[in-house]
């Protein structure tokens, strides 16, 4: 079965449970909970998700696997895809969207930081010029004061 993972901020992969997603979607849509039946054929389990929708019972068969949990996950995934097509909802992946926002903010802050560095260089150069000018003026004043005192 196809394994799908989310990645947290430290890069640790977390398996996605379609059964957990399906339970949340069904609860949000105020539908009855999904039940699973299992069939064993040629030493493979086939999970069948039963969904009651508007009085009709719908069945979604998972792939045949050696592990009935994997087949249930596949059946749940197919059920979610069907419900998504019917109701047009979107499952928000908070991890992914939060990471996208952080990357966007990081890019903006990097640009802002580079602009501040450039402005800082300009201000340092202006400060150096002003200090040089200040020292020159002090030197001229000192020369003028010494000539005035000497007279």
Buried (B, 14 or more C-beta within 10 A) or exposed (E): EEEEEBEEEEEEEEEBBBBEBBBEBBEEEEBEEBEBEEEEEEEBBBBBBBBBBEEEEBEBBBBBBEEBBBBBBBBBBBBBEBBEEEEEEEEEEEEEEEBEEEEEEEEEEEEEEEEEEEEEEEEEEEEEEEEEEEEEEEEEEEEEEEEEEEE
